[in-house]
Amino acid sequence: MIRIAHADDASAVHDIYTPSVLHGVETFETELPGVEAMRERILTRLRHYPWIVWEEDGRVLAYAYASRFRERAAYDWIAETSIYVHADARRRGIARKLYGTLLEVMCLQGINQAVGVITLPGQSSVTMHETMGFTPAGVWRSSGYKLAQWWDVGVWQKQLQPTQTPPRPVTPFPAVDAEQLKALFAA
């Protein structure tokens, strides 16, 4: 089941995130944030952007969220996306379903473009993004140092819906129609 994340998910989200921090390069974070910090991240992000989880039998197996791309107001209609899946739940289609739902929620908000930032080579992430309709937008060479080496970072983008001139303001996530969300999560 897909649902909106809540503060009580912080521990499960932290557990899913931990291997990426300690042993992976899916994130350039190098120290565990802690459960309380993760709780604050969830609550803070939900004030404007979606943070959703995949839950089975009461266990959170994956999470996805959108976040502000850049601080200047002209960037309000573009958001960066992230997704993490528990090792036990990979290769089951969860990532594509959850990510697809995230993108649909962003459309409901009026966000026009999604950006995925991938540590390269990151072939599984590249494949997933391209399957979801993202296209390569550039590479930041040697932009992150982690696990004793420099890593390139690729940027993939997806146009979610046509732009409008002038654009309507982006709807904060809490103001998105609850019935529309319920229908998306049930699909």
Backbone hydrogen bonds in HBPLUS format (Angstrom, degrees):
<---DONOR---> <-ACCEPTOR-->    atom                        ^
c    i                          cat <-CA-CA->   ^        H-A-AA   ^      H-
h    n   atom  resd res      DA  || num        DHA   H-A  angle D-A-AA Bond
n    s   type  num  typ     dist DA aas  dist angle  dist       angle   num
A0055-GLU N   A0001-MET O   2.78 MM  54  5.22 169.3  1.79 156.7 159.8     1
A0003-ARG N   A0053-VAL O   3.07 MM  50  5.60 153.9  2.14 150.6 157.9     2
A0053-VAL N   A0003-ARG O   2.86 MM  50  5.60 161.8  1.89 161.3 167.4     3
A0005-ALA N   A0051-TRP O   2.90 MM  46  5.68 177.1  1.90 145.5 144.9     4
A0009-ASP N   A0006-HIS O   2.88 MM   3  5.62 164.9  1.91 125.5 130.6     5
A0010-ALA N   A0007-ALA O   3.14 MM   3  5.74 168.6  2.16 121.0 123.5     6
A0013-VAL N   A0009-ASP O   2.89 MM   4  6.02 168.4  1.90 167.2 171.2     7
A0014-HIS N   A0010-ALA O   2.84 MM   4  5.92 156.6  1.90 144.9 151.8     8
A0015-ASP N   A0011-SER O   2.95 MM   4  6.21 153.0  2.02 146.0 153.2     9
A0016-ILE N   A0012-ALA O   3.02 MM   4  6.32 153.8  2.09 148.0 154.6    10
A0017-TYR N   A0013-VAL O   2.96 MM   4  6.14 154.7  2.02 149.4 156.7    11
A0018-THR N   A0014-HIS O   2.91 MM   4  5.95 143.2  2.04 149.5 158.1    12
A0020-SER N   A0017-TYR O   3.02 MM   3  5.55 125.1  2.33 116.1 129.8    13
A0021-VAL N   A0017-TYR O   3.23 MM   4  6.55 146.9  2.35 150.5 160.0    14
A0021-VAL N   A0018-THR O   3.08 MM   3  5.21 124.3  2.41 101.4 115.5    15
A0022-LEU N   A0018-THR O   2.95 MM   4  6.13 173.5  1.95 167.7 168.3    16
A0023-HIS N   A0019-PRO O   2.82 MM   4  5.38 157.2  1.87 138.8 146.2    17
A0038-MET N   A0034-GLY O   3.02 MM   4  6.27 153.0  2.09 146.2 154.4    18
A0039-ARG N   A0035-VAL O   2.84 MM   4  6.10 154.5  1.91 149.8 157.0    19
A0040-GLU N   A0036-GLU O   3.00 MM   4  6.29 156.9  2.05 147.3 153.0    20
A0041-ARG N   A0037-ALA O   2.90 MM   4  6.19 150.3  1.99 144.9 153.5    21
A0042-ILE N   A0038-MET O   2.97 MM   4  6.25 162.7  2.00 154.7 157.9    22
A0043-LEU N   A0039-ARG O   3.06 MM   4  6.32 174.2  2.07 155.1 156.1    23
A0044-THR N   A0040-GLU O   2.85 MM   4  5.87 161.3  1.88 149.5 155.3    24
A0045-ARG N   A0041-ARG O   2.92 MM   4  5.94 168.3  1.93 150.3 154.1    25
A0046-LEU N   A0042-ILE O   3.00 MM   4  6.11 160.7  2.03 152.7 158.1    26
A0047-ARG N   A0044-THR O   3.21 MM   3  5.61 157.1  2.26 108.0 114.9    27
A0048-HIS N   A0045-ARG O   3.06 MM   3  6.00 165.8  2.08 127.8 131.0    28
A0049-TYR N   A0045-ARG O   2.83 MM   4  5.60 168.3  1.84 168.7 164.6    29
A0173-PHE N   A0048-HIS O   2.99 MM 125  4.94 157.8  2.04 103.8 110.5    30
A0066-ALA N   A0050-PRO O   3.07 MM  16  5.84 151.2  2.15 163.7 166.1    31
A0052-ILE N   A0064-ALA O   2.82 MM  12  5.46 159.4  1.86 166.9 171.4    32
A0064-ALA N   A0052-ILE O   2.91 MM  12  5.46 158.1  1.95 154.1 158.8    33
A0054-TRP N   A0062-ALA O   2.90 MM   8  5.12 158.2  1.95 137.9 139.3    34
A0061-LEU N   A0054-TRP O   2.81 MM   7  5.68 164.1  1.84 163.1 168.7    35
A0056-GLU N   A0059-ARG O   2.90 MM   3  5.25 160.0  1.94 145.0 146.8    36
A0059-ARG N   A0056-GLU O   2.85 MM   3  5.25 161.1  1.89 117.8 124.3    37
A0086-HIS N   A0061-LEU O   2.75 MM  25  5.27 176.6  1.75 164.2 163.5    38
A0063-TYR N   A0084-TYR O   2.95 MM  21  5.59 156.0  2.01 158.1 165.7    39
A0084-TYR N   A0063-TYR O   2.94 MM  21  5.59 159.0  1.98 162.6 168.7    40
A0065-TYR N   A0082-SER O   2.96 MM  17  5.50 153.5  2.03 146.1 153.1    41
A0082-SER N   A0065-TYR O   2.94 MM  17  5.50 147.0  2.05 160.8 166.5    42
A0067-SER N   A0080-GLU O   2.81 MM  13  5.26 143.0  1.95 148.9 158.4    43
A0080-GLU N   A0067-SER O   2.88 MM  13  5.26 149.7  1.98 155.4 157.4    44
A0075-TYR N   A0072-ARG O   3.00 MM   3  5.85 164.8  2.02 126.2 131.1    45
A0076-ASP N   A0073-ALA O   3.04 MM   3  5.41 159.7  2.08 123.9 123.2    46
A0078-ILE N   A0075-TYR O   3.14 MM   3  5.70 160.9  2.18 129.5 127.8    47
A0112-ASN N   A0077-TRP O   2.85 MM  35  5.35 138.4  2.03 130.2 140.7    48
A0113-GLN N   A0077-TRP O   3.16 MM  36  6.52 147.8  2.27 152.9 159.6    49
A0079-ALA N   A0113-GLN O   3.02 MM  34  6.53 153.6  2.09 154.7 161.3    50
A0115-VAL N   A0079-ALA O   2.92 MM  36  6.14 144.9  2.04 148.8 152.2    51
A0081-THR N   A0115-VAL O   2.89 MM  34  6.04 155.9  1.94 158.0 159.0    52
A0089-ALA N   A0086-HIS O   2.88 MM   3  5.40 160.1  1.92 119.3 126.1    53
A0097-LYS N   A0093-GLY O   3.19 MM   4  6.34 165.1  2.21 150.7 155.0    54
A0098-LEU N   A0094-ILE O   2.85 MM   4  5.95 172.7  1.85 161.5 164.0    55
A0099-TYR N   A0095-ALA O   2.81 MM   4  5.78 164.7  1.83 150.7 156.1    56
A0100-GLY N   A0096-ARG O   2.84 MM   4  5.79 156.6  1.89 140.6 148.0    57
A0101-THR N   A0097-LYS O   3.02 MM   4  6.22 154.7  2.09 144.2 150.7    58
A0102-LEU N   A0098-LEU O   2.94 MM   4  6.25 156.8  2.00 147.9 154.6    59
A0103-LEU N   A0099-TYR O   2.97 MM   4  6.29 160.3  2.01 153.8 157.9    60
A0104-GLU N   A0100-GLY O   3.04 MM   4  6.31 152.5  2.12 144.6 152.2    61
A0105-VAL N   A0101-THR O   2.93 MM   4  6.21 154.9  1.99 153.9 160.6    62
A0106-MET N   A0102-LEU O   2.98 MM   4  6.29 157.0  2.04 150.3 156.7    63
A0107-CYS N   A0103-LEU O   3.04 MM   4  6.36 146.6  2.16 142.1 150.7    64
A0108-LEU N   A0104-GLU O   3.09 MM   4  6.46 154.8  2.15 145.5 151.6    65
A0109-GLN N   A0105-VAL O   3.08 MM   4  6.47 140.4  2.25 144.1 155.2    66
A0109-GLN N   A0106-MET O   3.12 MM   3  5.04 124.7  2.44  91.6 106.0    67
A0111-ILE N   A0106-MET O   3.02 MM   5  5.38 157.1  2.07 158.9 151.6    68
A0110-GLY N   A0107-CYS O   2.86 MM   3  5.05 140.7  2.02 103.5 115.8    69
A0171-THR N   A0109-GLN O   2.74 MM  62  4.63 169.0  1.75 144.6 146.1    70
A0160-LEU N   A0112-ASN O   2.57 MM  48  4.99 157.3  1.62 141.7 146.5    71
A0114-ALA N   A0158-LYS O   2.90 MM  44  5.22 161.2  1.94 149.9 155.3    72
A0158-LYS N   A0114-ALA O   2.88 MM  44  5.22 148.2  1.98 150.8 154.6    73
A0116-GLY N   A0156-TRP O   2.75 MM  40  5.04 162.4  1.78 147.2 153.5    74
A0156-TRP N   A0116-GLY O   2.81 MM  40  5.04 165.9  1.83 156.1 160.3    75
A0118-ILE N   A0154-GLY O   2.82 MM  36  5.14 166.5  1.84 153.0 157.4    76
A0154-GLY N   A0118-ILE O   2.73 MM  36  5.14 162.3  1.76 162.0 158.1    77
A0120-LEU N   A0152-ASP O   2.91 MM  32  5.46 170.7  1.92 142.1 145.2    78
A0125-SER N   A0122-GLY O   3.04 MM   3  5.46 119.1  2.43 110.5 125.0    79
A0126-VAL N   A0122-GLY O   2.89 MM   4  6.11 161.7  1.93 158.7 164.8    80
A0127-THR N   A0123-GLN O   2.86 MM   4  5.97 168.7  1.88 152.2 155.1    81
A0128-MET N   A0124-SER O   2.99 MM   4  6.13 161.6  2.03 141.8 147.1    82
A0129-HIS N   A0125-SER O   2.92 MM   4  6.09 171.8  1.93 153.0 155.4    83
A0130-GLU N   A0126-VAL O   2.93 MM   4  6.12 166.4  1.95 155.8 159.8    84
A0131-THR N   A0127-THR O   2.86 MM   4  5.99 152.5  1.94 148.9 156.8    85
A0132-MET N   A0128-MET O   2.96 MM   4  6.20 140.4  2.12 144.9 156.0    86
A0132-MET N   A0129-HIS O   3.09 MM   3  5.02 123.8  2.42  92.2 106.9    87
A0134-PHE N   A0129-HIS O   2.91 MM   5  5.27 160.8  1.94 150.2 143.9    88
A0133-GLY N   A0130-GLU O   3.09 MM   3  5.05 159.5  2.13 101.5 106.7    89
A0135-THR N   A0157-GLN O   2.82 MM  22  5.46 157.6  1.87 149.1 152.6    90
A0157-GLN N   A0135-THR O   2.89 MM  22  5.46 160.1  1.93 151.8 153.6    91
A0137-ALA N   A0155-VAL O   2.68 MM  18  5.35 158.6  1.73 164.7 156.9    92
A0155-VAL N   A0138-GLY O   2.83 MM  17  5.36 159.3  1.87 160.1 158.6    93
A0140-TRP N   A0153-VAL O   2.69 MM  13  5.10 167.9  1.70 159.4 161.7    94
A0153-VAL N   A0140-TRP O   2.95 MM  13  5.10 159.1  1.99 141.4 148.3    95
A0143-SER N   A0151-TRP O   2.89 MM   8  6.07 122.9  2.22 146.6 152.9    96
A0144-GLY N   A0151-TRP O   3.30 MM   7  5.21 152.4  2.38 142.8 146.9    97
A0151-TRP N   A0144-GLY O   2.71 MM   7  5.21 146.6  1.82 151.9 163.3    98
A0146-LYS N   A0149-GLN O   3.02 MM   3  5.69 151.5  2.10 167.8 161.9    99
A0149-GLN N   A0146-LYS O   3.25 MM   3  5.69 146.3  2.37 108.9 117.2   100
A0175-ALA N   A0172-PRO O   2.84 MM   3  5.54 151.3  1.92 125.0 134.0   101
A0176-VAL N   A0173-PHE O   3.05 MM   3  5.38 169.5  2.06 117.8 121.1   102
A0181-LEU N   A0177-ASP O   3.13 MM   4  6.49 157.7  2.18 151.8 158.3   103
A0182-LYS N   A0178-ALA O   2.92 MM   4  6.10 162.4  1.95 148.1 153.1   104
A0183-ALA N   A0179-GLU O   3.04 MM   4  6.23 155.2  2.10 143.2 149.1   105
A0184-LEU N   A0180-GLN O   3.03 MM   4  6.31 155.1  2.10 146.4 153.1   106
A0185-PHE N   A0181-LEU O   2.88 MM   4  6.11 166.9  1.89 162.4 165.3   107
A0186-ALA N   A0182-LYS O   3.06 MM   4  6.13 141.8  2.21 140.8 150.5   108
A0187-ALA N   A0183-ALA O   3.17 MM   4  6.22 130.2  2.43 138.3 149.4   109
A0187-ALA N   A0184-LEU O   3.26 MM   3  5.31 139.1  2.44  97.2 108.1   110
